[in-house]
Amino acid sequence: MTQRWHLLAAALSAPLLAATLAAPAHAAPAAHNRVVVPGTHPVWASPSADEGAVEASEPVTVRIYLAGRDRAGLDAFAQDVSDPHSAQYRHFLTPEQLKERFGTSPEQVASVRAWLASTGLTVTSDTEHYLVANGTAEQAQAAFAVQLHSFRRGNQTYRAPVGEATVPEAVAGSVLAVYGLNSAPHKVRHGAGSSRLAAKGAVAPQDTLPGPAPAFVNSGPFSDYYGSNPATGTPAAYGSVQPYAIQGYDGAHLRSAYGATASGLTGRGVTVAVVDAYDSPTLGDDVTAYAAAHGDAPYGKDQLLRNDPLLWTHTQAPSDADPGGCDAQGWYGEQTLDVEAVHAVAPEANIRYVGATSCYDPDMIDALQRIVDVRLADIVSNSWGEVEGDSDPALDPVYGQLFRCGAAEGIGFYFSSGDSGDNEARTGTKQTDMPASLDYVTAVGGTSLGLDRNAGYAFETGWGTLKAALSADGQSWVDFPGAFTSGAGGGTSARVAQPRYQKHVVPRALSGARGGRNRVVPDIAAVADPNTGFLVGQTQTFPDGTSQYSEYRIGGTSLAAPVVAALQALAQQAAGAPLGFANPAIYDRYGTGAYHDVTDHPFGPGTELAEVRVDFVNGVDAADGTATSLRTLGKDSSLHAVKGYDDVTGVGSPTADYLASYRR
C-alpha cells in the first residue's frame, strides 16, 4: 500500500519571493551602496536586553536564500492566476516553465558565491534556493555590515544583529533573505502551537526515530451524537443537565456534515500532500486498520506514498540539557490524524506524505520546497506553525515566495490557524500564528460541531472552550463557567499587510486593529473542538510496555486543516481542474449559501451550549480514577464568532452548496 521515497539531495527548482509585509518599524536606511535585508533584526534584540558584542571568533552559519528573476513579475502572475475575475485565472505554469521564467539564474548563484568568498565566509553547500556559508562572527559582521551582540531573551541569551543586516547593492537583487545571524531557536510545533527556538547551525548527527508514542485513551461515558446522553447525576449548568461529549466522529460523519456525501464526490484524480516533521514507523498499518474499522474505502496501490529525507535530527523531546529537541513521537499523532482525516473525507484522493528532517523552520521549508519543485501535489495540508512573535521575520519572504511559486503552479497551501485563540493566555500578547498569517496561505480556523442522530448537520459554534472541574462533593462546577483552555487561532497580523481578497469582506474593525490595514485570520473553518472531535487510530505504547493499535478522540485546527484540504480535493474534482491558491475564490463566494455562517450562539444569545467530559487521570485507564469537567462551547479568548466574517471562523464552514459551486 505504501512506498517510501528517499531524496538524495536538496531539490533544485524555482526560487522564492517576498511576502507582502507591513514595513517593520525598526528598519533603518542602508549604508551607501548597500541594501537592507528585512527581518534580520529581531524585535527582542532591544537596547535594554543588550549584553555586549559577541566574541570575534564565535562560529556563525548563515543560509542565504536566493531571490530568482523578476520577483515583481512572479507576484503579479501569482495574483492573476489565482483571481477568478482575471483572464489568467488557472492558467498555471509547469515547474519547468516556472523555473525558466522566474527561477534563479546561474549568474545570480555565482555572484552571491563570489561575494561571500570575498568576505572570508566559506560556502559549504548550495542549491538553486540557497547557499550555506560558515565563518566567524567577525567575518559575518563585515559581510553584512552589522554588529552582532548577545541579547537576553527570557532566561536565555542569544546572538542577534544590533540593526538590520545589509548586502552590497551589486548582489541585492539576488538575495531574498538571510537566516542564521539571529541564533534564537526557530522551530514549529504540530497542532499549530508555538515554541521557542534554538539556533540551528551545522547539521546535527543523524538520529534514529523512536518507537510509538505513549498511549492516550478517552474515558466514557459518551453521547452517540450531540445531546443524546445527559450526564445525569452531575450538577445542572445553564439551566439543565448537560450531555456527555461524543466518543468521536469519523469520515462518514464529516462527509455528511459538510455536504460531501450528498455530492457523491470522492477526490478521485486529485493529490493532497501532508507535511509534518518525521514519519511514524507504524503509519501504514495504522491507516489501513482505521479505514477498515470505519468503513472507509481501502487504500489503493500507491494511493499513499511517503516522501522522506535521508536523515532525521533533533528527534528527542526538549529537556534542560537539550532544549532544542522536537519530540518526534509527538509528531506521530499529528501525521496520523492528518492522513486519516484526508482519506476519510476524500477517500479516492491520492495522498503524498512529505516528512521534514526536523521541526526547525528551514527543514519545514525544505519539505514544502520538495513539493513545489516537482509539483508533487495539488493541495498541501499543514497542521503546524508558531506564534508570530516567536517566528523569525527573516523567513517571511522565504515562505512567501515559496507559496507564490506554488500558486503559479496551481498548488494551494492550507495551514491550521492555531489552538490558543488570541494567544494572550499563552504568551502574554495577542497575536496570530505563522505561516498561517501570510497572504498566499489559506488559514483554517475551527468550530465545535454538533450532528443529529442521523449524522445530519445540527449546528456549529466557534471553537473556544471554558473548563470547570466538578467539585469534590459532586454538587457544583468549580469557578463556573471556568477558565479558557483552548480555541481556534485568529486575529490581526502585526506584520502582514491586508491582501486584496479581504478588502471588501473583512470588517475594518479587524483589519485596522493594529493601526493600519493588515491581514486577518482565519479564512475558512471546519470542526476543531477536541470535545466534538475526530477518532484517530494509532499504534501507541501502553504502561505495560506493549505497543498496540487503539483509537482516541482528538481535535484542534490540526483537524480542521486536513478536513478543509480534503473538501478542497472534492471541489477540485467537481471543477475538473486544479484550484490553485483558493482564497480569492473562497472570498468570492462570501455571502452566498456556500457557507454556514457560524456564530458562538447558533440558537440565540440566551442559549449556551456545553458538554460534560470524563477523563482518566493517568490518561490511559481508571487505575488512578477519573476527572469530570464541564466544557462550555463558543468562548474563544477575546475572539468572537459573529454573523458575517469573523476572526474565529473566517467566512464560515463549507456547505453542500460550496462543493456544488465548483461543478463545471
Beta strands, then each sheet from edge to edge (+ up, - down):
strand 1: 4-6
strand 2: 34-36
strand 3: 50-53
strand 4: 59-66
strand 5: 122-126
strand 6: 130-136
strand 7: 148-153
strand 8: 156-161
strand 9: 166-168
strand 10: 175-179
strand 11: 189-190
strand 12: 271-277
strand 13: 304-308
strand 14: 350-356
strand 15: 379-382
strand 16: 384-387
strand 17: 412-416
strand 18: 433-434
strand 19: 442-451
strand 20: 457-462
strand 21: 464-469
strand 22: 483-487
strand 23: 491-497
strand 24: 518-521
strand 25: 524-527
strand 26: 534-541
strand 27: 547-554
strand 28: 595-596
strand 29: 610-616
strand 30: 626-632
strand 31: 653-654
sheet 1: 1+ 13+ 14+ 12+ 15+ 17+ 19+ 20-
sheet 2: 1+ 13+ 14+ 12+ 15+ 17+ 19+ 25+
sheet 3: 2+ 9-
sheet 4: 3+ 7- 8+
sheet 5: 5+ 6- 4+ 10-
sheet 6: 11+ 16- 18+
sheet 7: 22+ 21- 30+ 29-
sheet 8: 23+ 24-
sheet 9: 26+ 27-
sheet 10: 28+ 31-
end
